[in-house]
Amino acid sequence: MAEGYCVKCKAKKEISDGLEETMKNGRKAIKGKCPTCGTVMFKILGKAAAPATSVTPNPNPNPPSV
């Protein structure tokens, strides 16, 4: 699983019971618990893990003349 930083233990630890979530802005994150103290850990994944947005071309490239 992913490695995150536990604020309570002040150390990097492996996230246990981690679930991948999608945030409101569309980016991926992992949410789980610290194996030592049980505090919730949250790690935002990089842009490479985020889904690529596709740009759709304008169906009518030439607007009508008036």
mmCIF file as Biopython writes it, N, C-alpha, C and O atoms, coordinates in Angstrom:
data_model
#
loop_
_atom_site.group_PDB
_atom_site.id
_atom_site.type_symbol
_atom_site.label_atom_id
_atom_site.label_alt_id
_atom_site.label_comp_id
_atom_site.label_asym_id
_atom_site.label_entity_id
_atom_site.label_seq_id
_atom_site.pdbx_PDB_ins_code
_atom_site.Cartn_x
_atom_site.Cartn_y
_atom_site.Cartn_z
_atom_site.occupancy
_atom_site.B_iso_or_equiv
_atom_site.auth_seq_id
_atom_site.auth_asym_id
_atom_site.pdbx_PDB_model_num
ATOM 1   N N  . MET A ? 1  ? 0.852   -1.186 0.000   1.0 0.0 1  A 1 
ATOM 2   C CA . MET A ? 1  ? 0.000   0.000  0.000   1.0 0.0 1  A 1 
ATOM 3   C C  . MET A ? 1  ? 0.890   1.238  0.000   1.0 0.0 1  A 1 
ATOM 4   O O  . MET A ? 1  ? 2.105   1.133  -0.163  1.0 0.0 1  A 1 
ATOM 5   N N  . ALA A ? 2  ? 0.299   2.385  0.178   1.0 0.0 2  A 1 
ATOM 6   C CA . ALA A ? 2  ? 1.028   3.647  0.114   1.0 0.0 2  A 1 
ATOM 7   C C  . ALA A ? 2  ? 1.636   4.011  1.462   1.0 0.0 2  A 1 
ATOM 8   O O  . ALA A ? 2  ? 1.185   3.561  2.516   1.0 0.0 2  A 1 
ATOM 9   N N  . GLU A ? 3  ? 2.659   4.826  1.396   1.0 0.0 3  A 1 
ATOM 10  C CA . GLU A ? 3  ? 3.303   5.311  2.605   1.0 0.0 3  A 1 
ATOM 11  C C  . GLU A ? 3  ? 2.889   6.760  2.815   1.0 0.0 3  A 1 
ATOM 12  O O  . GLU A ? 3  ? 2.903   7.560  1.879   1.0 0.0 3  A 1 
ATOM 13  N N  . GLY A ? 4  ? 2.521   7.095  4.047   1.0 0.0 4  A 1 
ATOM 14  C CA . GLY A ? 4  ? 2.103   8.446  4.378   1.0 0.0 4  A 1 
ATOM 15  C C  . GLY A ? 4  ? 2.755   8.910  5.663   1.0 0.0 4  A 1 
ATOM 16  O O  . GLY A ? 4  ? 3.500   8.164  6.300   1.0 0.0 4  A 1 
ATOM 17  N N  . TYR A ? 5  ? 2.470   10.150 6.041   1.0 0.0 5  A 1 
ATOM 18  C CA . TYR A ? 5  ? 3.042   10.737 7.253   1.0 0.0 5  A 1 
ATOM 19  C C  . TYR A ? 5  ? 1.972   10.795 8.321   1.0 0.0 5  A 1 
ATOM 20  O O  . TYR A ? 5  ? 0.904   11.369 8.108   1.0 0.0 5  A 1 
ATOM 21  N N  . CYS A ? 6  ? 2.256   10.201 9.478   1.0 0.0 6  A 1 
ATOM 22  C CA . CYS A ? 6  ? 1.344   10.256 10.620  1.0 0.0 6  A 1 
ATOM 23  C C  . CYS A ? 6  ? 1.709   11.487 11.449  1.0 0.0 6  A 1 
ATOM 24  O O  . CYS A ? 6  ? 2.840   11.615 11.916  1.0 0.0 6  A 1 
ATOM 25  N N  . VAL A ? 7  ? 0.756   12.380 11.627  1.0 0.0 7  A 1 
ATOM 26  C CA . VAL A ? 7  ? 0.993   13.618 12.363  1.0 0.0 7  A 1 
ATOM 27  C C  . VAL A ? 7  ? 1.160   13.339 13.853  1.0 0.0 7  A 1 
ATOM 28  O O  . VAL A ? 7  ? 1.930   14.024 14.527  1.0 0.0 7  A 1 
ATOM 29  N N  . LYS A ? 8  ? 0.453   12.347 14.370  1.0 0.0 8  A 1 
ATOM 30  C CA . LYS A ? 8  ? 0.523   12.042 15.793  1.0 0.0 8  A 1 
ATOM 31  C C  . LYS A ? 8  ? 1.847   11.360 16.148  1.0 0.0 8  A 1 
ATOM 32  O O  . LYS A ? 8  ? 2.473   11.715 17.147  1.0 0.0 8  A 1 
ATOM 33  N N  . CYS A ? 9  ? 2.280   10.386 15.341  1.0 0.0 9  A 1 
ATOM 34  C CA . CYS A ? 9  ? 3.546   9.674  15.598  1.0 0.0 9  A 1 
ATOM 35  C C  . CYS A ? 9  ? 4.758   10.464 15.096  1.0 0.0 9  A 1 
ATOM 36  O O  . CYS A ? 9  ? 5.889   10.196 15.501  1.0 0.0 9  A 1 
ATOM 37  N N  . LYS A ? 10 ? 4.517   11.434 14.217  1.0 0.0 10 A 1 
ATOM 38  C CA . LYS A ? 10 ? 5.574   12.239 13.594  1.0 0.0 10 A 1 
ATOM 39  C C  . LYS A ? 10 ? 6.589   11.367 12.866  1.0 0.0 10 A 1 
ATOM 40  O O  . LYS A ? 10 ? 7.798   11.528 13.028  1.0 0.0 10 A 1 
ATOM 41  N N  . ALA A ? 11 ? 6.071   10.434 12.056  1.0 0.0 11 A 1 
ATOM 42  C CA . ALA A ? 11 ? 6.929   9.534  11.297  1.0 0.0 11 A 1 
ATOM 43  C C  . ALA A ? 11 ? 6.194   9.046  10.052  1.0 0.0 11 A 1 
ATOM 44  O O  . ALA A ? 11 ? 4.964   9.022  10.015  1.0 0.0 11 A 1 
ATOM 45  N N  . LYS A ? 12 ? 6.970   8.655  9.027   1.0 0.0 12 A 1 
ATOM 46  C CA . LYS A ? 12 ? 6.391   8.057  7.838   1.0 0.0 12 A 1 
ATOM 47  C C  . LYS A ? 12 ? 6.075   6.600  8.133   1.0 0.0 12 A 1 
ATOM 48  O O  . LYS A ? 12 ? 6.901   5.863  8.672   1.0 0.0 12 A 1 
ATOM 49  N N  . LYS A ? 13 ? 4.856   6.201  7.767   1.0 0.0 13 A 1 
ATOM 50  C CA . LYS A ? 13 ? 4.408   4.835  8.018   1.0 0.0 13 A 1 
ATOM 51  C C  . LYS A ? 13 ? 3.582   4.349  6.841   1.0 0.0 13 A 1 
ATOM 52  O O  . LYS A ? 13 ? 3.081   5.137  6.040   1.0 0.0 13 A 1 
ATOM 53  N N  . GLU A ? 14 ? 3.454   3.046  6.758   1.0 0.0 14 A 1 
ATOM 54  C CA . GLU A ? 14 ? 2.604   2.424  5.756   1.0 0.0 14 A 1 
ATOM 55  C C  . GLU A ? 14 ? 1.142   2.652  6.158   1.0 0.0 14 A 1 
ATOM 56  O O  . GLU A ? 14 ? 0.782   2.432  7.315   1.0 0.0 14 A 1 
ATOM 57  N N  . ILE A ? 15 ? 0.307   3.087  5.225   1.0 0.0 15 A 1 
ATOM 58  C CA . ILE A ? 15 ? -1.108  3.336  5.521   1.0 0.0 15 A 1 
ATOM 59  C C  . ILE A ? 15 ? -1.834  1.991  5.542   1.0 0.0 15 A 1 
ATOM 60  O O  . ILE A ? 15 ? -1.791  1.250  4.560   1.0 0.0 15 A 1 
ATOM 61  N N  . SER A ? 16 ? -2.499  1.672  6.653   1.0 0.0 16 A 1 
ATOM 62  C CA . SER A ? 16 ? -3.249  0.418  6.729   1.0 0.0 16 A 1 
ATOM 63  C C  . SER A ? 16 ? -4.727  0.694  6.464   1.0 0.0 16 A 1 
ATOM 64  O O  . SER A ? 16 ? -5.223  1.786  6.742   1.0 0.0 16 A 1 
ATOM 65  N N  . ASP A ? 17 ? -5.415  -0.290 5.932   1.0 0.0 17 A 1 
ATOM 66  C CA . ASP A ? 17 ? -6.837  -0.184 5.571   1.0 0.0 17 A 1 
ATOM 67  C C  . ASP A ? 17 ? -7.084  0.993  4.629   1.0 0.0 17 A 1 
ATOM 68  O O  . ASP A ? 17 ? -8.098  1.680  4.749   1.0 0.0 17 A 1 
ATOM 69  N N  . GLY A ? 18 ? -6.168  1.228  3.696   1.0 0.0 18 A 1 
ATOM 70  C CA . GLY A ? 18 ? -6.268  2.375  2.796   1.0 0.0 18 A 1 
ATOM 71  C C  . GLY A ? 18 ? -7.295  2.163  1.698   1.0 0.0 18 A 1 
ATOM 72  O O  . GLY A ? 18 ? -7.393  1.085  1.113   1.0 0.0 18 A 1 
ATOM 73  N N  . LEU A ? 19 ? -8.050  3.206  1.433   1.0 0.0 19 A 1 
ATOM 74  C CA . LEU A ? 19 ? -9.018  3.212  0.345   1.0 0.0 19 A 1 
ATOM 75  C C  . LEU A ? 19 ? -8.722  4.391  -0.568  1.0 0.0 19 A 1 
ATOM 76  O O  . LEU A ? 19 ? -8.469  5.502  -0.100  1.0 0.0 19 A 1 
ATOM 77  N N  . GLU A ? 20 ? -8.755  4.144  -1.873  1.0 0.0 20 A 1 
ATOM 78  C CA . GLU A ? 20 ? -8.515  5.226  -2.823  1.0 0.0 20 A 1 
ATOM 79  C C  . GLU A ? 20 ? -9.816  5.992  -3.004  1.0 0.0 20 A 1 
ATOM 80  O O  . GLU A ? 20 ? -10.875 5.405  -3.226  1.0 0.0 20 A 1 
ATOM 81  N N  . GLU A ? 21 ? -9.719  7.314  -2.906  1.0 0.0 21 A 1 
ATOM 82  C CA . GLU A ? 21 ? -10.878 8.184  -3.050  1.0 0.0 21 A 1 
ATOM 83  C C  . GLU A ? 21 ? -10.603 9.220  -4.122  1.0 0.0 21 A 1 
ATOM 84  O O  . GLU A ? 21 ? -9.448  9.475  -4.465  1.0 0.0 21 A 1 
ATOM 85  N N  . THR A ? 22 ? -11.661 9.818  -4.654  1.0 0.0 22 A 1 
ATOM 86  C CA . THR A ? 22 ? -11.538 10.929 -5.581  1.0 0.0 22 A 1 
ATOM 87  C C  . THR A ? 22 ? -12.053 12.170 -4.874  1.0 0.0 22 A 1 
ATOM 88  O O  . THR A ? 22 ? -13.179 12.194 -4.378  1.0 0.0 22 A 1 
ATOM 89  N N  . MET A ? 23 ? -11.211 13.205 -4.834  1.0 0.0 23 A 1 
ATOM 90  C CA . MET A ? 23 ? -11.607 14.445 -4.164  1.0 0.0 23 A 1 
ATOM 91  C C  . MET A ? 23 ? -12.522 15.259 -5.075  1.0 0.0 23 A 1 
ATOM 92  O O  . MET A ? 23 ? -12.733 14.893 -6.231  1.0 0.0 23 A 1 
ATOM 93  N N  . LYS A ? 24 ? -13.066 16.360 -4.558  1.0 0.0 24 A 1 
ATOM 94  C CA . LYS A ? 24 ? -13.982 17.204 -5.322  1.0 0.0 24 A 1 
ATOM 95  C C  . LYS A ? 24 ? -13.340 17.741 -6.597  1.0 0.0 24 A 1 
ATOM 96  O O  . LYS A ? 24 ? -14.014 17.897 -7.615  1.0 0.0 24 A 1 
ATOM 97  N N  . ASN A ? 25 ? -12.032 18.024 -6.544  1.0 0.0 25 A 1 
ATOM 98  C CA . ASN A ? 25 ? -11.357 18.590 -7.706  1.0 0.0 25 A 1 
ATOM 99  C C  . ASN A ? 25 ? -10.945 17.525 -8.714  1.0 0.0 25 A 1 
ATOM 100 O O  . ASN A ? 25 ? -10.328 17.846 -9.730  1.0 0.0 25 A 1 
ATOM 101 N N  . GLY A ? 26 ? -11.278 16.259 -8.450  1.0 0.0 26 A 1 
ATOM 102 C CA . GLY A ? 26 ? -11.007 15.195 -9.408  1.0 0.0 26 A 1 
ATOM 103 C C  . GLY A ? 26 ? -9.702  14.448 -9.185  1.0 0.0 26 A 1 
ATOM 104 O O  . GLY A ? 26 ? -9.424  13.471 -9.881  1.0 0.0 26 A 1 
ATOM 105 N N  . ARG A ? 27 ? -8.904  14.887 -8.235  1.0 0.0 27 A 1 
ATOM 106 C CA . ARG A ? 27 ? -7.628  14.214 -7.977  1.0 0.0 27 A 1 
ATOM 107 C C  . ARG A ? 27 ? -7.842  13.019 -7.061  1.0 0.0 27 A 1 
ATOM 108 O O  . ARG A ? 27 ? -8.793  12.971 -6.281  1.0 0.0 27 A 1 
ATOM 109 N N  . LYS A ? 28 ? -6.942  12.066 -7.174  1.0 0.0 28 A 1 
ATOM 110 C CA . LYS A ? 28 ? -7.026  10.843 -6.382  1.0 0.0 28 A 1 
ATOM 111 C C  . LYS A ? 28 ? -6.280  11.010 -5.067  1.0 0.0 28 A 1 
ATOM 112 O O  . LYS A ? 28 ? -5.304  11.756 -4.987  1.0 0.0 28 A 1 
ATOM 113 N N  . ALA A ? 29 ? -6.741  10.319 -4.047  1.0 0.0 29 A 1 
ATOM 114 C CA . ALA A ? 29 ? -6.102  10.347 -2.731  1.0 0.0 29 A 1 
ATOM 115 C C  . ALA A ? 29 ? -6.316  8.996  -2.056  1.0 0.0 29 A 1 
ATOM 116 O O  . ALA A ? 29 ? -7.216  8.239  -2.421  1.0 0.0 29 A 1 
ATOM 117 N N  . ILE A ? 30 ? -5.480  8.709  -1.074  1.0 0.0 30 A 1 
ATOM 118 C CA . ILE A ? 30 ? -5.632  7.491  -0.287  1.0 0.0 30 A 1 
ATOM 119 C C  . ILE A ? 30 ? -5.902  7.890  1.162   1.0 0.0 30 A 1 
ATOM 120 O O  . ILE A ? 30 ? -5.209  8.736  1.728   1.0 0.0 30 A 1 
ATOM 121 N N  . LYS A ? 31 ? -6.919  7.268  1.747   1.0 0.0 31 A 1 
ATOM 122 C CA . LYS A ? 31 ? -7.291  7.543  3.128   1.0 0.0 31 A 1 
ATOM 123 C C  . LYS A ? 31 ? -7.269  6.222  3.885   1.0 0.0 31 A 1 
ATOM 124 O O  . LYS A ? 31 ? -7.851  5.230  3.445   1.0 0.0 31 A 1 
ATOM 125 N N  . GLY A ? 32 ? -6.590  6.222  5.030   1.0 0.0 32 A 1 
ATOM 126 C CA . GLY A ? 32 ? -6.497  5.010  5.827   1.0 0.0 32 A 1 
ATOM 127 C C  . GLY A ? 32 ? -6.142  5.337  7.260   1.0 0.0 32 A 1 
ATOM 128 O O  . GLY A ? 32 ? -6.358  6.457  7.723   1.0 0.0 32 A 1 
ATOM 129 N N  . LYS A ? 33 ? -5.592  4.347  7.969   1.0 0.0 33 A 1 
ATOM 130 C CA . LYS A ? 33 ? -5.245  4.536  9.379   1.0 0.0 33 A 1 
ATOM 131 C C  . LYS A ? 33 ? -3.779  4.230  9.611   1.0 0.0 33 A 1 
ATOM 132 O O  . LYS A ? 33 ? -3.165  3.451  8.882   1.0 0.0 33 A 1 
ATOM 133 N N  . CYS A ? 34 ? -3.228  4.863  10.648  1.0 0.0 34 A 1 
ATOM 134 C CA . CYS A ? 34 ? -1.857  4.588  11.080  1.0 0.0 34 A 1 
ATOM 135 C C  . CYS A ? 34 ? -1.871  3.222  11.765  1.0 0.0 34 A 1 
ATOM 136 O O  . CYS A ? 34 ? -2.728  2.971  12.612  1.0 0.0 34 A 1 
ATOM 137 N N  . PRO A ? 35 ? -0.933  2.334  11.414  1.0 0.0 35 A 1 
ATOM 138 C CA . PRO A ? 35 ? -0.929  1.015  12.036  1.0 0.0 35 A 1 
ATOM 139 C C  . PRO A ? 35 ? -0.557  1.048  13.523  1.0 0.0 35 A 1 
ATOM 140 O O  . PRO A ? 35 ? -0.884  0.113  14.253  1.0 0.0 35 A 1 
ATOM 141 N N  . THR A ? 36 ? 0.118   2.101  13.981  1.0 0.0 36 A 1 
ATOM 142 C CA . THR A ? 36 ? 0.555   2.180  15.372  1.0 0.0 36 A 1 
ATOM 143 C C  . THR A ? 36 ? -0.505  2.789  16.284  1.0 0.0 36 A 1 
ATOM 144 O O  . THR A ? 36 ? -0.898  2.188  17.284  1.0 0.0 36 A 1 
ATOM 145 N N  . CYS A ? 37 ? -0.964  3.997  15.926  1.0 0.0 37 A 1 
ATOM 146 C CA . CYS A ? 37 ? -1.857  4.723  16.836  1.0 0.0 37 A 1 
ATOM 147 C C  . CYS A ? 37 ? -3.314  4.784  16.366  1.0 0.0 37 A 1 
ATOM 148 O O  . CYS A ? 37 ? -4.187  5.147  17.154  1.0 0.0 37 A 1 
ATOM 149 N N  . GLY A ? 38 ? -3.600  4.440  15.110  1.0 0.0 38 A 1 
ATOM 150 C CA . GLY A ? 38 ? -4.975  4.440  14.612  1.0 0.0 38 A 1 
ATOM 151 C C  . GLY A ? 38 ? -5.479  5.772  14.116  1.0 0.0 38 A 1 
ATOM 152 O O  . GLY A ? 38 ? -6.654  5.888  13.767  1.0 0.0 38 A 1 
ATOM 153 N N  . THR A ? 39 ? -4.625  6.790  14.072  1.0 0.0 39 A 1 
ATOM 154 C CA . THR A ? 39 ? -5.028  8.101  13.576  1.0 0.0 39 A 1 
ATOM 155 C C  . THR A ? 39 ? -5.279  8.026  12.068  1.0 0.0 39 A 1 
ATOM 156 O O  . THR A ? 39 ? -4.614  7.270  11.360  1.0 0.0 39 A 1 
ATOM 157 N N  . VAL A ? 40 ? -6.235  8.810  11.585  1.0 0.0 40 A 1 
ATOM 158 C CA . VAL A ? 40 ? -6.539  8.826  10.163  1.0 0.0 40 A 1 
ATOM 159 C C  . VAL A ? 40 ? -5.376  9.472  9.412   1.0 0.0 40 A 1 
ATOM 160 O O  . VAL A ? 40 ? -4.901  10.547 9.780   1.0 0.0 40 A 1 
ATOM 161 N N  . MET A ? 41 ? -4.923  8.791  8.345   1.0 0.0 41 A 1 
ATOM 162 C CA . MET A ? 41 ? -3.859  9.310  7.487   1.0 0.0 41 A 1 
ATOM 163 C C  . MET A ? 41 ? -4.451  9.567  6.115   1.0 0.0 41 A 1 
ATOM 164 O O  . MET A ? 41 ? -5.326  8.829  5.664   1.0 0.0 41 A 1 
ATOM 165 N N  . PHE A ? 42 ? -3.980  10.608 5.452   1.0 0.0 42 A 1 
ATOM 166 C CA . PHE A ? 42 ? -4.507  11.017 4.155   1.0 0.0 42 A 1 
ATOM 167 C C  . PHE A ? 42 ? -3.337  11.388 3.270   1.0 0.0 42 A 1 
ATOM 168 O O  . PHE A ? 42 ? -2.490  12.190 3.664   1.0 0.0 42 A 1 
ATOM 169 N N  . LYS A ? 43 ? -3.276  10.813 2.069   1.0 0.0 43 A 1 
ATOM 170 C CA . LYS A ? 43 ? -2.187  11.137 1.149   1.0 0.0 43 A 1 
ATOM 171 C C  . LYS A ? 43 ? -2.774  11.463 -0.213  1.0 0.0 43 A 1 
ATOM 172 O O  . LYS A ? 43 ? -3.521  10.669 -0.785  1.0 0.0 43 A 1 
ATOM 173 N N  . ILE A ? 44 ? -2.428  12.646 -0.730  1.0 0.0 44 A 1 
ATOM 174 C CA . ILE A ? 44 ? -2.860  13.054 -2.055  1.0 0.0 44 A 1 
ATOM 175 C C  . ILE A ? 44 ? -1.884  12.464 -3.057  1.0 0.0 44 A 1 
ATOM 176 O O  . ILE A ? 44 ? -0.671  12.617 -2.917  1.0 0.0 44 A 1 
ATOM 177 N N  . LEU A ? 45 ? -2.414  11.792 -4.065  1.0 0.0 45 A 1 
ATOM 178 C CA . LEU A ? 45 ? -1.572  11.179 -5.079  1.0 0.0 45 A 1 
ATOM 179 C C  . LEU A ? 45 ? -1.173  12.220 -6.123  1.0 0.0 45 A 1 
ATOM 180 O O  . LEU A ? 45 ? -1.815  13.263 -6.246  1.0 0.0 45 A 1 
ATOM 181 N N  . GLY A ? 46 ? -0.125  11.934 -6.862  1.0 0.0 46 A 1 
ATOM 182 C CA . GLY A ? 46 ? 0.400   12.873 -7.858  1.0 0.0 46 A 1 
ATOM 183 C C  . GLY A ? 46 ? -0.529  13.070 -9.035  1.0 0.0 46 A 1 
ATOM 184 O O  . GLY A ? 46 ? -1.544  12.386 -9.166  1.0 0.0 46 A 1 
ATOM 185 N N  . LYS A ? 47 ? -0.173  14.006 -9.885  1.0 0.0 47 A 1 
ATOM 186 C CA . LYS A ? 47 ? -0.999  14.304 -11.051 1.0 0.0 47 A 1 
ATOM 187 C C  . LYS A ? 47 ? -1.067  13.134 -12.019 1.0 0.0 47 A 1 
ATOM 188 O O  . LYS A ? 47 ? -2.054  12.985 -12.739 1.0 0.0 47 A 1 
ATOM 189 N N  . ALA A ? 48 ? -0.036  12.305 -12.047 1.0 0.0 48 A 1 
ATOM 190 C CA . ALA A ? 48 ? -0.040  11.158 -12.953 1.0 0.0 48 A 1 
ATOM 191 C C  . ALA A ? 48 ? -1.151  10.180 -12.590 1.0 0.0 48 A 1 
ATOM 192 O O  . ALA A ? 48 ? -1.645  9.461  -13.458 1.0 0.0 48 A 1 
ATOM 193 N N  . ALA A ? 49 ? -1.549  10.143 -11.324 1.0 0.0 49 A 1 
ATOM 194 C CA . ALA A ? 49 ? -2.602  9.242  -10.881 1.0 0.0 49 A 1 
ATOM 195 C C  . ALA A ? 49 ? -3.989  9.818  -11.176 1.0 0.0 49 A 1 
ATOM 196 O O  . ALA A ? 49 ? -4.979  9.085  -11.167 1.0 0.0 49 A 1 
ATOM 197 N N  . ALA A ? 50 ? -4.066  11.129 -11.438 1.0 0.0 50 A 1 
ATOM 198 C CA . ALA A ? 50 ? -5.348  11.769 -11.721 1.0 0.0 50 A 1 
ATOM 199 C C  . ALA A ? 50 ? -5.777  11.436 -13.150 1.0 0.0 50 A 1 
ATOM 200 O O  . ALA A ? 50 ? -4.928  11.307 -14.031 1.0 0.0 50 A 1 
ATOM 201 N N  . PRO A ? 51 ? -7.073  11.295 -13.390 1.0 0.0 51 A 1 
ATOM 202 C CA . PRO A ? 51 ? -7.535  10.986 -14.741 1.0 0.0 51 A 1 
ATOM 203 C C  . PRO A ? 51 ? -7.257  12.146 -15.693 1.0 0.0 51 A 1 
ATOM 204 O O  . PRO A ? 51 ? -7.391  13.314 -15.330 1.0 0.0 51 A 1 
ATOM 205 N N  . ALA A ? 52 ? -6.869  11.801 -16.907 1.0 0.0 52 A 1 
ATOM 206 C CA . ALA A ? 52 ? -6.570  12.825 -17.911 1.0 0.0 52 A 1 
ATOM 207 C C  . ALA A ? 52 ? -7.874  13.453 -18.394 1.0 0.0 52 A 1 
ATOM 208 O O  . ALA A ? 52 ? -8.855  12.749 -18.632 1.0 0.0 52 A 1 
ATOM 209 N N  . THR A ? 53 ? -7.884  14.759 -18.536 1.0 0.0 53 A 1 
ATOM 210 C CA . THR A ? 53 ? -9.069  15.439 -19.046 1.0 0.0 53 A 1 
ATOM 211 C C  . THR A ? 53 ? -8.953  15.542 -20.552 1.0 0.0 53 A 1 
ATOM 212 O O  . THR A ? 53 ? -7.895  15.889 -21.078 1.0 0.0 53 A 1 
ATOM 213 N N  . SER A ? 54 ? -10.023 15.245 -21.234 1.0 0.0 54 A 1 
ATOM 214 C CA . SER A ? 54 ? -9.988  15.311 -22.696 1.0 0.0 54 A 1 
ATOM 215 C C  . SER A ? 54 ? -10.633 16.616 -23.144 1.0 0.0 54 A 1 
ATOM 216 O O  . SER A ? 54 ? -11.635 17.058 -22.581 1.0 0.0 54 A 1 
ATOM 217 N N  . VAL A ? 55 ? -10.048 17.211 -24.149 1.0 0.0 55 A 1 
ATOM 218 C CA . VAL A ? 55 ? -10.564 18.456 -24.705 1.0 0.0 55 A 1 
ATOM 219 C C  . VAL A ? 55 ? -11.340 18.102 -25.961 1.0 0.0 55 A 1 
ATOM 220 O O  . VAL A ? 55 ? -10.787 17.523 -26.896 1.0 0.0 55 A 1 
ATOM 221 N N  . THR A ? 56 ? -12.624 18.450 -25.986 1.0 0.0 56 A 1 
ATOM 222 C CA . THR A ? 56 ? -13.434 18.163 -27.164 1.0 0.0 56 A 1 
ATOM 223 C C  . THR A ? 56 ? -13.368 19.346 -28.107 1.0 0.0 56 A 1 
ATOM 224 O O  . THR A ? 56 ? -13.526 20.490 -27.679 1.0 0.0 56 A 1 
ATOM 225 N N  . PRO A ? 57 ? -13.138 19.088 -29.386 1.0 0.0 57 A 1 
ATOM 226 C CA . PRO A ? 57 ? -13.063 20.192 -30.343 1.0 0.0 57 A 1 
ATOM 227 C C  . PRO A ? 57 ? -14.433 20.836 -30.533 1.0 0.0 57 A 1 
ATOM 228 O O  . PRO A ? 57 ? -15.469 20.209 -30.312 1.0 0.0 57 A 1 
ATOM 229 N N  . ASN A ? 58 ? -14.415 22.083 -30.942 1.0 0.0 58 A 1 
ATOM 230 C CA . ASN A ? 58 ? -15.644 22.827 -31.195 1.0 0.0 58 A 1 
ATOM 231 C C  . ASN A ? 58 ? -16.332 22.207 -32.411 1.0 0.0 58 A 1 
ATOM 232 O O  . ASN A ? 58 ? -15.725 22.130 -33.479 1.0 0.0 58 A 1 
ATOM 233 N N  . PRO A ? 59 ? -17.597 21.758 -32.274 1.0 0.0 59 A 1 
ATOM 234 C CA . PRO A ? 59 ? -18.261 21.113 -33.415 1.0 0.0 59 A 1 
ATOM 235 C C  . PRO A ? 59 ? -18.517 22.075 -34.577 1.0 0.0 59 A 1 
ATOM 236 O O  . PRO A ? 59 ? -18.643 21.628 -35.717 1.0 0.0 59 A 1 
ATOM 237 N N  . ASN A ? 60 ? -18.594 23.361 -34.322 1.0 0.0 60 A 1 
ATOM 238 C CA . ASN A ? 60 ? -18.830 24.341 -35.373 1.0 0.0 60 A 1 
ATOM 239 C C  . ASN A ? 60 ? -17.712 25.372 -35.313 1.0 0.0 60 A 1 
ATOM 240 O O  . ASN A ? 60 ? -17.872 26.405 -34.664 1.0 0.0 60 A 1 
ATOM 241 N N  . PRO A ? 61 ? -16.552 25.114 -35.992 1.0 0.0 61 A 1 
ATOM 242 C CA . PRO A ? 61 ? -15.434 26.040 -35.881 1.0 0.0 61 A 1 
ATOM 243 C C  . PRO A ? 61 ? -15.675 27.409 -36.493 1.0 0.0 61 A 1 
ATOM 244 O O  . PRO A ? 61 ? -15.038 28.384 -36.095 1.0 0.0 61 A 1 
ATOM 245 N N  . ASN A ? 62 ? -16.595 27.498 -37.466 1.0 0.0 62 A 1 
ATOM 246 C CA . ASN A ? 62 ? -16.898 28.792 -38.104 1.0 0.0 62 A 1 
ATOM 247 C C  . ASN A ? 62 ? -18.259 29.263 -37.647 1.0 0.0 62 A 1 
ATOM 248 O O  . ASN A ? 62 ? -19.269 28.699 -38.068 1.0 0.0 62 A 1 
ATOM 249 N N  . PRO A ? 63 ? -18.325 30.297 -36.782 1.0 0.0 63 A 1 
ATOM 250 C CA . PRO A ? 63 ? -19.634 30.778 -36.353 1.0 0.0 63 A 1 
ATOM 251 C C  . PRO A ? 63 ? -20.376 31.424 -37.509 1.0 0.0 63 A 1 
ATOM 252 O O  . PRO A ? 63 ? -19.754 31.951 -38.431 1.0 0.0 63 A 1 
ATOM 253 N N  . PRO A ? 64 ? -21.703 31.387 -37.466 1.0 0.0 64 A 1 
ATOM 254 C CA . PRO A ? 64 ? -22.490 31.988 -38.570 1.0 0.0 64 A 1 
ATOM 255 C C  . PRO A ? 64 ? -22.274 33.501 -38.659 1.0 0.0 64 A 1 
ATOM 256 O O  . PRO A ? 64 ? -22.179 34.193 -37.646 1.0 0.0 64 A 1 
ATOM 257 N N  . SER A ? 65 ? -22.199 33.991 -39.896 1.0 0.0 65 A 1 
ATOM 258 C CA . SER A ? 65 ? -22.058 35.446 -40.122 1.0 0.0 65 A 1 
ATOM 259 C C  . SER A ? 65 ? -23.421 36.109 -40.034 1.0 0.0 65 A 1 
ATOM 260 O O  . SER A ? 65 ? -24.436 35.515 -40.397 1.0 0.0 65 A 1 
ATOM 261 N N  . VAL A ? 66 ? -23.436 37.314 -39.562 1.0 0.0 66 A 1 
ATOM 262 C CA . VAL A ? 66 ? -24.706 38.041 -39.446 1.0 0.0 66 A 1 
ATOM 263 C C  . VAL A ? 66 ? -24.773 39.095 -40.495 1.0 0.0 66 A 1 
ATOM 264 O O  . VAL A ? 66 ? -25.761 39.824 -40.575 1.0 0.0 66 A 1 
#
